Amino acid sequence: MGDLTSEQAAAITYAYLDISHCDVILNHEETCQHRIMEVGEAVAQTKSDLEKAFPFLLLGPNDERIIEDMDMYGVYTWPINPLLPSATEG
């Protein structure tokens, strides 16, 4: 995996798996509540793993494209915390 540490490679792999499962839930009408809850728990753990493996994620974006996307989606806090009202209010 090039210059990635094993921790980084694992974090990326699990993030890919979580995104794949979210795709099934969001785009293919998954309705099993137990499965949805499992994916929710996995996503929270993966977010934590990514933050540990790539600490720069906690600093916020420095790429203008990402900043524009955040603005388009109404995200005004970093790190993104959807539980905070300011995460969607500008």
Backbone as CSV, one residue per row, in Angstrom:
resi,resn,N_x,N_y,N_z,CA_x,CA_y,CA_z,C_x,C_y,C_z
1,MET,0.826,-1.198,0.000,0.000,0.000,0.000,0.865,1.254,0.000
2,GLY,1.988,1.214,-0.582,2.819,2.413,-0.681,3.368,2.851,0.654
3,ASP,3.162,4.119,0.954,3.701,4.705,2.170,2.705,4.724,3.331
4,LEU,1.582,4.056,3.195,0.604,4.033,4.274,1.030,3.063,5.373
5,THR,0.725,3.436,6.604,0.943,2.509,7.704,-0.187,1.483,7.681
6,SER,-0.031,0.401,8.416,-1.094,-0.601,8.470,-2.355,-0.002,9.097
7,GLU,-2.194,0.894,10.068,-3.331,1.564,10.695,-4.086,2.418,9.670
8,GLN,-3.343,3.136,8.831,-3.967,3.963,7.809,-4.679,3.114,6.761
9,ALA,-4.026,2.041,6.325,-4.632,1.154,5.328,-5.918,0.532,5.869
10,ALA,-5.911,0.120,7.127,-7.108,-0.465,7.733,-8.216,0.580,7.836
11,ALA,-7.877,1.794,8.240,-8.880,2.855,8.368,-9.536,3.146,7.023
12,ILE,-8.746,3.205,5.977,-9.292,3.455,4.638,-10.155,2.280,4.186
13,THR,-9.714,1.077,4.432,-10.478,-0.108,4.032,-11.832,-0.141,4.724
14,TYR,-11.849,0.099,6.030,-13.121,0.106,6.758,-14.006,1.265,6.321
15,ALA,-13.410,2.400,6.006,-14.203,3.529,5.506,-14.875,3.156,4.190
16,TYR,-14.143,2.479,3.320,-14.723,2.029,2.053,-15.884,1.064,2.296
17,LEU,-15.704,0.129,3.210,-16.779,-0.817,3.523,-18.004,-0.093,4.074
18,ASP,-17.780,0.870,4.966,-18.899,1.628,5.536,-19.630,2.427,4.467
19,ILE,-18.878,3.049,3.575,-19.498,3.809,2.494,-20.303,2.872,1.593
20,SER,-19.775,1.692,1.344,-20.493,0.708,0.524,-21.809,0.310,1.183
21,HIS,-21.783,0.092,2.489,-23.006,-0.266,3.203,-23.984,0.913,3.247
22,CYS,-23.468,2.123,3.400,-24.336,3.299,3.377,-24.996,3.453,2.013
23,ASP,-24.263,3.137,0.957,-24.830,3.180,-0.386,-26.031,2.244,-0.485
24,VAL,-25.898,1.049,0.059,-27.007,0.084,0.029,-28.210,0.650,0.791
25,ILE,-27.954,1.219,1.955,-29.041,1.759,2.777,-29.715,2.945,2.088
26,LEU,-28.916,3.856,1.572,-29.472,5.097,1.032,-30.013,4.965,-0.386
27,ASN,-29.416,4.115,-1.183,-29.769,4.069,-2.599,-30.456,2.792,-3.050
28,HIS,-30.581,1.841,-2.169,-31.189,0.575,-2.565,-32.273,0.141,-1.582
29,GLU,-32.804,1.112,-0.864,-33.965,0.913,-0.008,-33.808,-0.182,1.043
30,GLU,-32.667,-0.206,1.704,-32.481,-1.111,2.846,-33.393,-0.638,3.966
31,THR,-34.208,-1.515,4.503,-35.142,-1.118,5.547,-34.968,-1.891,6.843
32,CYS,-34.042,-2.817,6.904,-33.816,-3.594,8.118,-33.197,-2.679,9.185
33,GLN,-33.980,-2.347,10.198,-33.534,-1.402,11.218,-32.270,-1.882,11.935
34,HIS,-32.167,-3.179,12.194,-30.989,-3.721,12.871,-29.740,-3.483,12.019
35,ARG,-29.832,-3.741,10.723,-28.690,-3.533,9.830,-28.310,-2.055,9.752
36,ILE,-29.309,-1.193,9.705,-29.046,0.244,9.663,-28.326,0.686,10.937
37,MET,-28.737,0.179,12.082,-28.080,0.520,13.348,-26.645,0.009,13.372
38,GLU,-26.404,-1.191,12.847,-25.048,-1.734,12.788,-24.135,-0.844,11.949
39,VAL,-24.644,-0.405,10.816,-23.848,0.469,9.951,-23.585,1.793,10.659
40,GLY,-24.570,2.316,11.362,-24.379,3.555,12.116,-23.270,3.435,13.142
41,GLU,-23.237,2.324,13.849,-22.175,2.092,14.834,-20.819,1.951,14.141
42,ALA,-20.798,1.249,13.015,-19.538,1.058,12.284,-19.000,2.383,11.758
43,VAL,-19.893,3.237,11.278,-19.472,4.534,10.751,-18.836,5.382,11.856
44,ALA,-19.426,5.373,13.036,-18.860,6.138,14.155,-17.460,5.645,14.502
45,GLN,-17.268,4.328,14.515,-15.946,3.765,14.808,-14.961,4.094,13.700
46,THR,-15.404,4.004,12.461,-14.523,4.298,11.336,-14.096,5.759,11.342
47,LYS,-15.007,6.657,11.675,-14.658,8.073,11.770,-13.549,8.266,12.796
48,SER,-13.686,7.624,13.929,-12.665,7.701,14.968,-11.334,7.121,14.478
49,ASP,-11.396,5.978,13.800,-10.181,5.350,13.275,-9.484,6.242,12.249
50,LEU,-10.272,6.881,11.375,-9.688,7.783,10.379,-9.026,8.982,11.051
51,GLU,-9.662,9.524,12.084,-9.084,10.668,12.792,-7.775,10.299,13.480
52,LYS,-7.683,9.070,13.994,-6.437,8.619,14.625,-5.349,8.365,13.585
53,ALA,-5.733,7.755,12.464,-4.758,7.407,11.430,-4.320,8.625,10.621
54,PHE,-5.205,9.601,10.494,-4.920,10.804,9.705,-5.304,12.036,10.522
55,PRO,-4.480,12.424,11.502,-4.822,13.526,12.405,-5.123,14.845,11.699
56,PHE,-4.607,15.033,10.490,-4.867,16.278,9.771,-6.359,16.474,9.494
57,LEU,-7.141,15.383,9.514,-8.581,15.506,9.292,-9.233,16.394,10.346
58,LEU,-8.673,16.410,11.541,-9.234,17.214,12.620,-8.937,18.706,12.460
59,LEU,-7.980,19.041,11.591,-7.592,20.434,11.402,-8.520,21.176,10.455
60,GLY,-9.237,20.456,9.655,-10.120,21.081,8.674,-9.471,21.103,7.305
61,PRO,-10.275,21.361,6.304,-9.777,21.319,4.933,-8.957,22.545,4.578
62,ASN,-7.992,22.342,3.695,-7.263,23.474,3.132,-7.371,23.451,1.610
63,ASP,-8.252,22.621,1.118,-8.487,22.498,-0.312,-9.753,23.289,-0.645
64,GLU,-9.635,24.237,-1.549,-10.755,25.116,-1.883,-11.985,24.340,-2.375
65,ARG,-11.784,23.228,-3.078,-12.914,22.427,-3.560,-13.707,21.842,-2.394
66,ILE,-13.006,21.374,-1.367,-13.681,20.812,-0.198,-14.440,21.907,0.544
67,ILE,-13.821,23.052,0.683,-14.464,24.173,1.360,-15.727,24.591,0.608
68,GLU,-15.670,24.615,-0.716,-16.853,24.947,-1.519,-17.948,23.905,-1.321
69,ASP,-17.579,22.626,-1.288,-18.566,21.565,-1.067,-19.207,21.697,0.311
70,MET,-18.402,22.014,1.328,-18.944,22.190,2.669,-19.969,23.313,2.665
71,ASP,-19.652,24.407,1.984,-20.566,25.533,1.909,-21.846,25.141,1.173
72,MET,-21.705,24.380,0.087,-22.859,23.942,-0.694,-23.802,23.086,0.148
73,TYR,-23.217,22.237,1.028,-24.030,21.355,1.858,-24.418,21.992,3.193
74,GLY,-24.013,23.234,3.416,-24.403,23.925,4.635,-23.664,23.453,5.869
75,VAL,-22.424,23.011,5.712,-21.619,22.540,6.840,-20.673,23.671,7.232
76,TYR,-20.799,24.141,8.478,-20.009,25.293,8.903,-19.148,25.028,10.127
77,THR,-19.020,23.788,10.535,-18.146,23.470,11.659,-17.154,22.399,11.231
78,TRP,-16.024,22.369,11.891,-15.031,21.324,11.642,-14.404,20.958,12.958
79,PRO,-14.201,19.700,13.302,-14.678,18.552,12.539,-16.205,18.532,12.491
80,ILE,-16.730,17.912,11.481,-18.173,17.872,11.280,-18.826,17.076,12.402
81,ASN,-19.763,17.704,13.074,-20.538,17.044,14.122,-22.007,17.350,13.858
82,PRO,-22.736,16.409,13.258,-24.130,16.677,12.906,-25.033,16.892,14.114
83,LEU,-24.565,16.615,15.315,-25.376,16.822,16.510,-25.389,18.277,16.953
84,LEU,-24.413,19.047,16.478,-24.355,20.454,16.838,-25.209,21.269,15.867
85,PRO,-26.048,22.185,16.380,-26.864,23.002,15.472,-26.022,23.789,14.483
86,SER,-24.822,24.216,14.889,-23.977,25.014,14.004,-23.424,24.213,12.833
87,ALA,-23.579,22.888,12.860,-23.086,22.073,11.761,-23.907,22.309,10.503
88,THR,-25.122,22.804,10.644,-25.955,23.031,9.465,-26.507,24.447,9.396
89,GLU,-26.079,25.302,10.299,-26.536,26.678,10.291,-25.359,27.601,10.067
90,GLY,-25.505,28.578,9.226,-24.396,29.472,8.908,-24.479,30.812,9.517
